[in-house]
Amino acid sequence: MYVGGYKSLRLLQIARPDFVHPADARKLIIAMNETLIPNKTTTYWCKDFELPKYNQKMQIVKYFIHSVFSLLLGVIDSSGFEMILIPARRKFDGAIIEIGQIPFDPLFRFTQMIPPYQPDFKSNSICLSSCIYDGDDLKVECTYNSMARSKFTWGGLSTSDEMCLAYVMYYPKMRTTNCLSAIGVVDTKWREYSLNTSNLLQFKNQEIAKKFEQTVNGLGNNSSLLTYCSDGINVTSKAGFTFSIHFYIRLHDLILVELLCWGI
């Protein structure tokens, strides 16, 4: 892929007059149909929709998202989003890429961990250039303040869990849609910290906390970084190991990681 330099964009501009849809614009609504919302903290609800078949490439010029915020018992939800489509007229296609740290990987059991008593604990992830373009690594760094917490904060898919992800809109479009990192740790004794509250007090020692930060970011002697990227269908892995670890990757399982519906 030829990048062709860069171009600065001013995304925040003065208010514009209402957009007038072209005569050939088509509206597409994707919404739930009177669905009873479970009385849970977090629910990932998956539903299949059959999209119209178009004979030409279409471009989204506007979309609306409707949300239900008061998730009380017995709420019936028909929310969703609306897209306005027109035949593609632009020179370049834009896209969105997801980069960051996998909150929880059911295949390798890697997960994000943030210890208590930390003023600025960092979680890092790297999208390797082999996934996007030679020489162009992408790094996402999240800084957390856990001074008011006495237990671990875990990465996960619930609203009560943490995530370190970024969604970047860019152009011209490339095939990669996801470029995520996971951390492999050989010595699993570090997981035992979360089972004994007295063990957690040692994280008030900044030297111990810094060593742990390096370990869970793949910079320790017993940890390493795994990056895998996907175009939405195929998944490849790129690893930069600092220790000897033996595992194998089944392509089918990795695709399931990308497409799995969670929390039902």
C-alpha positions as CSV (number, residue, x, y, z in Angstrom):
1,M,0.0,0.0,0.0
2,Y,1.4,3.4,-1.0
3,V,0.7,6.0,1.7
4,G,1.6,9.0,-0.3
5,G,2.4,11.4,2.4
6,Y,-0.1,13.0,4.7
7,K,-2.8,15.7,4.8
8,S,-4.0,17.8,7.7
9,L,-7.8,17.9,8.3
10,R,-9.8,20.3,10.4
11,L,-12.6,18.1,11.8
12,L,-14.1,20.6,14.1
13,Q,-15.6,23.4,12.0
14,I,-18.3,26.0,12.2
15,A,-21.9,24.9,12.0
16,R,-23.1,24.1,8.5
17,P,-26.6,24.4,7.0
18,D,-28.7,21.3,7.0
19,F,-27.5,18.7,4.5
20,V,-29.8,18.1,1.6
21,H,-29.9,14.5,0.5
22,P,-29.2,13.8,-3.2
23,A,-32.2,12.5,-5.2
24,D,-30.6,9.0,-5.4
25,A,-30.0,8.8,-1.6
26,R,-31.4,5.7,0.1
27,K,-32.2,5.2,3.8
28,L,-31.3,2.0,5.6
29,I,-32.6,1.5,9.2
30,I,-31.1,-1.3,11.4
31,A,-32.9,-1.5,14.7
32,M,-34.1,-4.0,17.3
33,N,-37.7,-5.1,17.2
34,E,-39.3,-4.6,20.6
35,T,-36.6,-6.5,22.5
36,L,-36.8,-6.9,26.2
37,I,-33.6,-5.7,27.8
38,P,-32.2,-8.0,30.5
39,N,-31.8,-6.5,33.9
40,K,-28.0,-6.9,33.9
41,T,-25.1,-4.5,34.2
42,T,-23.8,-5.4,30.7
43,T,-25.5,-7.3,27.8
44,Y,-24.1,-7.8,24.3
45,W,-27.1,-8.6,22.2
46,C,-26.5,-10.0,18.6
47,K,-29.0,-9.9,15.9
48,D,-28.7,-10.8,12.2
49,F,-29.9,-8.3,9.5
50,E,-30.1,-9.0,5.8
51,L,-28.7,-6.0,3.9
52,P,-30.1,-4.9,0.5
53,K,-28.1,-6.0,-2.5
54,Y,-26.7,-3.0,-4.5
55,N,-25.2,-3.3,-8.0
56,Q,-22.7,-0.6,-7.2
57,K,-20.5,0.7,-4.3
58,M,-22.4,2.9,-1.9
59,Q,-21.2,5.6,0.4
60,I,-22.5,6.5,3.8
61,V,-23.0,10.3,4.1
62,K,-24.9,10.5,7.4
63,Y,-26.0,8.1,10.2
64,F,-27.9,8.5,13.4
65,I,-27.6,6.3,16.6
66,H,-30.4,6.0,19.1
67,S,-29.6,4.7,22.6
68,V,-31.6,3.7,25.7
69,F,-29.8,5.0,28.8
70,S,-32.3,4.1,31.6
71,L,-31.9,0.3,31.5
72,L,-34.6,-0.5,34.0
73,L,-36.4,-3.8,34.5
74,G,-39.0,-4.4,31.8
75,V,-37.7,-1.9,29.3
76,I,-38.6,-2.7,25.7
77,D,-36.0,-1.6,23.2
78,S,-36.4,-0.8,19.5
79,S,-33.3,1.4,19.2
80,G,-30.8,1.1,16.4
81,F,-29.2,3.3,13.8
82,E,-30.1,4.8,10.5
83,M,-27.8,5.3,7.5
84,I,-28.2,7.4,4.4
85,L,-26.5,5.8,1.4
86,I,-25.7,7.3,-2.0
87,P,-23.7,5.9,-4.9
88,A,-20.0,6.4,-4.2
89,R,-18.6,9.6,-5.7
90,R,-15.5,10.3,-3.6
91,K,-11.9,9.8,-4.8
92,F,-10.8,7.9,-1.7
93,D,-12.6,5.5,0.6
94,G,-12.2,6.1,4.3
95,A,-12.2,3.4,7.0
96,I,-11.9,2.8,10.8
97,I,-9.3,0.6,12.3
98,E,-9.4,-0.8,15.9
99,I,-6.1,-0.8,17.7
100,G,-5.1,-1.4,21.3
101,Q,-5.0,-4.2,23.8
102,I,-7.3,-7.2,23.7
103,P,-9.5,-6.8,26.9
104,F,-9.9,-10.6,27.2
105,D,-8.8,-13.3,24.8
106,P,-10.7,-16.6,25.3
107,L,-8.1,-18.5,23.1
108,F,-4.9,-17.6,25.1
109,R,-6.4,-16.4,28.4
110,F,-4.4,-13.2,28.2
111,T,-6.1,-10.3,29.9
112,Q,-5.4,-6.7,31.0
113,M,-4.5,-6.2,34.6
114,I,-4.2,-3.0,36.6
115,P,-2.9,-3.3,40.2
116,P,-4.2,-1.0,43.0
117,Y,-2.5,1.9,44.6
118,Q,-1.1,3.2,41.3
119,P,-1.0,7.0,40.4
120,D,-0.2,6.4,36.7
121,F,-0.1,2.7,35.7
122,K,0.4,2.3,32.0
123,S,-1.1,-0.3,29.6
124,N,0.6,-0.5,26.2
125,S,-0.1,-2.2,22.9
126,I,1.5,-2.1,19.5
127,C,0.2,-2.7,16.1
128,L,3.3,-3.9,14.2
129,S,4.2,-2.5,10.8
130,S,3.9,-6.0,9.3
131,C,0.1,-5.6,9.8
132,I,-0.2,-2.2,8.2
133,Y,2.8,-0.6,6.4
134,D,6.6,-1.1,6.7
135,G,8.0,1.3,9.2
136,D,4.6,2.5,10.5
137,D,4.0,0.9,14.0
138,L,1.0,2.2,15.9
139,K,1.1,2.4,19.7
140,V,-1.8,2.9,22.1
141,E,-0.9,3.8,25.7
142,C,-3.5,4.2,28.5
143,T,-2.7,5.6,31.9
144,Y,-4.8,4.6,34.9
145,N,-5.0,6.1,38.4
146,S,-6.0,3.3,40.8
147,M,-5.0,5.0,44.1
148,A,-8.6,4.7,45.4
149,R,-8.7,0.9,44.7
150,S,-7.6,-1.9,46.9
151,K,-8.1,-4.7,44.4
152,F,-7.0,-5.5,40.8
153,T,-9.0,-3.9,37.9
154,W,-9.3,-6.3,35.1
155,G,-9.7,-5.9,31.4
156,G,-12.9,-7.3,30.0
157,L,-16.1,-6.7,28.0
158,S,-18.3,-5.6,30.8
159,T,-19.0,-1.9,31.6
160,S,-17.4,-2.5,35.0
161,D,-14.2,-3.7,33.3
162,E,-11.4,-1.7,31.7
163,M,-10.4,-1.4,28.0
164,C,-7.5,0.2,26.3
165,L,-8.7,0.6,22.7
166,A,-8.6,3.3,20.1
167,Y,-10.8,3.6,16.9
168,V,-9.0,5.6,14.3
169,M,-10.7,7.0,11.2
170,Y,-8.4,7.4,8.2
171,Y,-8.0,7.3,4.4
172,P,-7.3,5.8,2.0
173,K,-8.8,2.5,3.1
174,M,-6.6,-0.6,3.6
175,R,-7.8,-4.1,4.3
176,T,-6.8,-4.3,8.0
177,T,-9.8,-3.6,10.3
178,N,-8.3,-4.8,13.6
179,C,-4.7,-4.7,15.0
180,L,-4.7,-5.8,18.6
181,S,-2.1,-6.9,21.1
182,A,-2.1,-9.5,23.8
183,I,0.5,-10.2,26.5
184,G,1.9,-13.7,27.2
185,V,3.4,-14.4,30.6
186,V,5.3,-17.6,31.3
187,D,5.1,-17.5,35.1
188,T,1.4,-17.5,36.0
189,K,2.2,-16.9,39.7
190,W,1.4,-13.2,39.1
191,R,-2.3,-14.2,38.9
192,E,-2.2,-15.3,42.5
193,Y,-1.8,-11.6,43.5
194,S,-5.5,-11.2,43.0
195,L,-6.5,-14.0,45.3
196,N,-4.8,-12.7,48.5
197,T,-5.5,-9.1,49.6
198,S,-2.3,-9.0,51.7
199,N,-0.3,-9.6,48.6
200,L,-1.7,-6.4,47.0
201,L,-0.1,-4.1,49.6
202,Q,3.3,-4.8,48.0
203,F,2.1,-2.7,45.0
204,K,2.5,0.4,47.2
205,N,6.2,-0.2,46.6
206,Q,6.8,1.6,43.3
207,E,9.8,-0.6,42.4
208,I,7.6,-3.7,42.6
209,A,4.8,-1.8,40.7
210,K,7.1,-0.8,37.9
211,K,8.4,-4.3,37.5
212,F,4.9,-5.6,37.3
213,E,4.0,-2.9,34.8
214,Q,6.9,-4.0,32.6
215,T,5.8,-7.6,32.8
216,V,2.2,-7.1,31.8
217,N,3.3,-4.9,28.9
218,G,5.5,-7.6,27.5
219,L,8.8,-6.0,28.5
220,G,9.8,-8.3,31.3
221,N,12.1,-11.3,31.2
222,N,9.1,-13.7,31.5
223,S,6.6,-11.9,29.2
224,S,6.2,-11.2,25.6
225,L,4.0,-9.4,23.1
226,L,1.6,-11.0,20.6
227,T,0.0,-8.9,17.9
228,Y,-2.6,-10.2,15.5
229,C,-4.4,-8.3,12.8
230,S,-7.6,-9.1,10.8
231,D,-9.3,-7.9,7.7
232,G,-12.6,-9.0,9.2
233,I,-12.3,-12.5,7.7
234,N,-8.7,-13.7,7.8
235,V,-6.5,-13.3,10.9
236,T,-2.7,-13.3,11.0
237,S,-0.4,-13.2,14.0
238,K,2.9,-11.3,14.4
239,A,4.9,-12.0,17.6
240,G,8.0,-10.4,19.1
241,F,9.0,-12.8,21.8
242,T,11.5,-12.1,24.5
243,F,11.3,-15.6,25.9
244,S,10.7,-19.2,24.7
245,I,7.1,-20.0,24.6
246,H,5.3,-22.8,22.7
247,F,1.8,-22.6,21.5
248,Y,0.0,-22.9,18.2
249,I,-2.7,-20.8,16.6
250,R,-5.8,-22.2,14.9
251,L,-7.1,-19.8,12.3
252,H,-10.7,-20.9,12.9
253,D,-10.5,-20.1,16.6
254,L,-9.0,-16.7,15.9
255,I,-11.9,-15.9,13.5
256,L,-14.3,-16.8,16.3
257,V,-12.5,-14.4,18.6
258,E,-13.3,-11.6,16.1
259,L,-16.9,-12.6,15.4
260,L,-18.1,-14.0,18.8
261,C,-21.2,-12.5,20.3
262,W,-20.6,-11.9,24.0
263,G,-22.7,-11.7,27.2
264,I,-25.9,-13.3,26.2
